[in-house]
Amino acid sequence: MTPMTTTDRQELRSHGPTLGRLVGDTDAFLEHWEHAPAVVEASADVARAFPLDRAFSLLGTPGLPVSCFRLLRDGAPVPQQEYSAARERPGPGREPFADGAALLRAYEDGATIIFEEVRLLVPEVAALASGLEEDLGFGIYCAAFLTPAGNSGARPHYDLASGLLCQIHGSKVWSVGDPSERWPATPCGDARPEFDPVLETVLRPGQTLYIPRGHPHAGAATDEPSLHLSFAIKPRTWRDVLQSYIRLGETPEPLRELLPLDHAGRPPEELAAEAVDRLRAVLRSPAGWPRRRKRRRAGPRGDGPAARRRSRPPRREGRAPAGPPRVRRGDRARSGSSGVPRPGHGDGRPGRITAVRGASPRSPAPVPCGAVRGRASAPVSMPRVRGPVRRGPGAPSPGR
């Protein structure tokens, strides 16, 4: 393990007010960083960030997605169907709501309720998590665990992230062991690691338990309900640095070369050592690691389809209103003062319908049709017609 340097200690001491609120003596806490569990004293205001009554009020808040909660009964996860309520309008991508009454019933039956999105729901907790991120430089995931009296929470397991467990209400018995593998990269899954405790403690309000990543642990509430906040420190390792550095730049020439012909018979360690030597040579070269070239667009704003669309003049908001309808010549026979053709031409036949110039295709104009001599007919709305109206065979052309 790389020890904490003096510079790191001074940095945390001068810029770590939130960390100091959670762990008290920062120097004593850093003695256990990444290698040993510890119980430290927290500030009294941490417990006020998420009190017990606030937790129960969240359970009864309507409209919260079911993913805001997770339930454990005897260490095993409880299906979401047992504490979810369907939406009035279900559909793809519409997550069910959390059923507050079902959550309370499960809690009374001995289930532990995990508040997964407590950072988004409680501003005071969000402030603590954000301050801790600024102090440590790592991402923080925060959750709250509400365990009924005399019940256990999660089954024995280890986490891939180190955690700060701040007891808010009640008390909880914890057992922490040594890891079988230092800083593991894969979760334990459904396996229950067996371990000999190196730390056994009863965590009480105002205390914080630090569990380094990879250390197996298990906890159970005492004769009173237990509520604690868990701040998980998302790890960022040297492997992540190398992977992100390689993704940022282009692959240099020494690493693009084919492996030797005898690579299949050589040990993987030997090939890895040669790859490291090539990587070291690239980083020590004057040019350094080649950065990825960005594509340049022609012109200040480009000349693609999007740029051409931007250069077009804006469309007019609307057209000029159409004038009064005009009737074609030859259809004014037997028409009134308005110029609209009247049905009937003295031969008992219904009047012929012709297109009306100037009429908007969006609003059909009432046109009388189907009337006979001596009888008036009600106006009938003419359907919308797009384009010119073609005359049928035998219909007289205008002017004849």
TIFIRO-5076 format. One record per residue (C-alpha): x, z, y; residue in three letters. Coordinates in steps of 0.001 Angstrom, whole numbers, plus 500000, padded with zeros to 6 digits. Layout:
<sites>
XZYala
...
</sites>
This chain:
<sites>
500000500000500000met
501200499163503493thr
501243502438505475pro
499456502770508800met
501971502057511555thr
502457504160514672thr
501105501311516788thr
497912501231514729asp
497462504970515118arg
497927504789518893gln
495495501871519080glu
492773503770517224leu
493427506960519167arg
493091505241522553ser
490375502685521749his
488426504421519003gly
485734506623520580pro
483092505593518037thr
485417506140515102leu
486202509589516483gly
482482510399516634arg
482105509521512950leu
485282511070511501val
486374513693514026gly
490169513937513805asp
491325510310513710thr
494888511146512632asp
493698513202509658ala
491322510434508658phe
494014507757508779leu
496025509692506207glu
493372508641503652his
492839505101504889trp
492413502645501989glu
493757504888499238his
491957508283498973ala
488435509672499597pro
487935512361502212ala
485271514572503784val
485521514844507571val
483415516321510350glu
481301514029512518ala
479897514521515983ser
476484516141516304ala
474980513158518125asp
475421510917515073val
472537512684513307ala
470281511984516297arg
470742508238515933ala
468359508016512949phe
466478511258512286pro
464178511801509325leu
460939511309511261asp
462247507973512547arg
462843506872508967ala
459294507710507885phe
457861505998510961ser
459649502787509963leu
457997502936506555leu
454598502780508234gly
455511500082510760thr
453292497046510084pro
454677493537509966gly
458187494312508649leu
459476491804506075pro
459859493151502570val
463596492320502667ser
464075495186505141cys
463783497601502212phe
465224497977498744arg
464141500546496161leu
466053502238493341leu
464410504318490626arg
466739506158488223asp
469551503935489471gly
467742500688488605ala
466291498312491216pro
462514498243491670val
460881494775491806pro
459736493748495268gln
456255492965493983gln
455588496687493705glu
455966497339497438tyr
455125493999499101ser
451912492675500636ala
451057488984500834ala
450530487330504189arg
447115486124505237glu
448482482590505355arg
451143482382502631pro
453323479347502335gly
456873478161501693pro
459407480220503619gly
456886482850504690arg
458250486133503377glu
455758488823502309pro
455340491973504355phe
456428495433503239ala
453534497627502093asp
454079500988503784gly
451634502815501518ala
453360501448498409ala
456756502511499770leu
455531506071500288leu
454022506183496793arg
457303504985495294ala
459198507616497283tyr
456865510346496024glu
457496509094492475asp
461245509642492895gly
462484506270494162ala
465304506012496688thr
464448503829499698ile
467269501788501200ile
466761500555504760phe
468665497286504674glu
468092496121508257glu
468405499469510006val
470918498028512466arg
468348495497513689leu
465512498019513785leu
467168501030515454val
469146500436518687pro
471043503738518387glu
472389502731514975val
473241499281516310ala
475312500886519070ala
477282502938516531leu
477945499910514328ala
479016497727517256ser
481349500422518556gly
482892500832515132leu
483499497092514937glu
485326497201518256glu
487461500157517132asp
488463498825513711leu
488373495075514243gly
486343494555511048phe
482716493643510564gly
480318496493509824ile
477211496445507667tyr
474903499419508081cys
472167500774505786ala
470285504046505399ala
469487505829502104phe
466440508095501783leu
466456509979498448thr
463733512420497318pro
464709515962496413ala
466304516309492976gly
466730512556492430asn
469756510309492249ser
470318507159494210gly
472378504313492846ala
473956504512489411arg
477746505043489200pro
479448502016490714his
482182500896493083tyr
481895498752496208asp
484028495905497510leu
483948497443500990ala
485092500855502126ser
482290503068503376gly
481645505874505830leu
478641507937504657leu
477227510096507462cys
474791512769506272gln
471759512975508580ile
469286515264506805his
469381517429503694gly
472345517443501356ser
473724515338498537lys
476190516003495721val
478920513357495450trp
481541512595492812ser
484336510106493545val
486994508888491117gly
490162506808491156asp
489822503029490807pro
490701501273487566ser
491875498305489645glu
493193498657493149arg
491179496761495753trp
489069494715493310pro
487781491292494336ala
484760491125492008thr
481763493509491988pro
481072495744489024cys
477595494277488541gly
475425496112486027asp
478391497906484473ala
478601501670484883arg
482248502615485339pro
483270505881483738glu
485626508018485793phe
487072511483486145asp
486170512891489564pro
489028513429491975val
486626514631494664leu
483396516593494203glu
481544517777497264thr
478124518627498663val
477712516558501799leu
475740518326504514arg
474415517213507937pro
477238516612510378gly
479722515595507660gln
481054512151506749thr
482332511050503348leu
484923508274503316tyr
485030506228500074ile
487723503541499901pro
486788500233498318arg
487091500103494573gly
486654503846494040his
483761504616491649pro
481234507131492919his
477773508563492309ala
475465510809494321gly
472289512861493839ala
470073514773496259ala
469862518553496006thr
466603520546496226asp
465694518866499525glu
465297515236500623pro
468500513493501619ser
469023510888504348leu
472398509391505163his
473746506397507073leu
476252504138505351ser
478711502079507413phe
480385499515505137ala
483666498105506465ile
483756494436505504lys
487261493709504195pro
489402490929505627arg
492553490539503559thr
495722488468503730trp
494107486020501341arg
491371485421503897asp
494003484796506563val
495733482137504463leu
492476480454503506gln
491216480311507075ser
494612479107508321tyr
494652476264505813ile
491096475278506731arg
491961475145510434leu
494743472586510069gly
495604469475508149glu
497519469731504896thr
501234469203505700pro
503285466640503856glu
505235469063501587pro
501938470362500175leu
500538466856499625arg
503319465930497212glu
502400465548493550leu
503477468218491105leu
506504467374488926pro
505904465608485642leu
506733468725483665asp
504262470934485568his
501988471299482523ala
504713473107480602gly
505897475338483416arg
504541478879483956pro
501916479229486701pro
504032481905488383glu
506904479462488794glu
504627476833490343leu
503099479418492667ala
506549480573493774ala
507562477013494626glu
504305476504496551ala
505043479648498561val
508544478368499329asp
507115475082500563arg
504535476937502677leu
507245479145504168arg
509330476090505027ala
506404474483506825val
505689477606508876leu
509368477966509839arg
509731474335510881ser
509726473550514631pro
506485471571514305ala
504740474372512471gly
501443473908510738trp
499786470623511754pro
496535471178513579arg
493495469152512703arg
492982466294515133arg
489632466140516827lys
487789462875517180arg
487686461591520739arg
484618459940522087arg
484976456819524202ala
484262457610527828gly
483391460935529330pro
480081461114527505arg
480582458597524706gly
479055455191524169asp
476951455764521069gly
473191455544520725pro
472730459021522177ala
474727458077525296ala
472734454875525698arg
469523456825525492arg
470792459187528165arg
471608456251530472ser
468119454782530326arg
465934455287533395pro
463254457902532922pro
459883456715531851arg
456994456825534254arg
454686459724533627glu
451550457530533659gly
450163454129534479arg
448223453192537558ala
444514453732537041pro
442649450620536025ala
440263449041538521gly
436584448417537933pro
435776446405534807pro
435729442681535392arg
433398440406533476val
434530436991532399arg
432987434032534083arg
430001432654532170gly
428926436086531045asp
427361436889534396arg
424197435127533374ala
421252437421533359arg
423385440298534576ser
422611442964537091gly
424457443958540207ser
427062445807538195ser
428201442621536513gly
427625443976532993val
425929441340530761pro
422368442132529816arg
421151441446526293pro
418806438581525605gly
419026435063526957his
415330434064526769gly
415568432827523174asp
414982436092521352gly
418589436315520196arg
420692439416520795pro
423187439187523563gly
426751438204522768arg
429512440771523350ile
432668439752525133thr
435795441676526016ala
435759443443529357val
438876443005531398arg
440431446079532934gly
438848448529530519ala
441248451143529179ser
441762451026525372pro
441835454823525334arg
438267455278526636ser
435675452940525090pro
433139451584527602ala
429438451669526742pro
428215448111526077val
424539447349525289pro
423900445236522242cys
421146444310519784gly
418302444201522323ala
415474441641522353val
413459440323525206arg
411226442781526910gly
412827445864525297arg
415648447981526615ala
418381449196524255ser
420501452341524428ala
424205451844525215pro
426475451929522143val
430135452928522402ser
432394450063521567met
435366450998519320pro
438866450808520662arg
440391447361520452val
444114446811520644arg
445167443412521936gly
443018440478522986pro
439589439970521415val
439260436705519529arg
436055434832519865arg
434177433824516773gly
433407430265515915pro
430584428870517987gly
430980431323520822ala
431091429515524174pro
434276429772526124ser
434202431180529654pro
433010428775532295gly
430822426687529984arg
</sites>
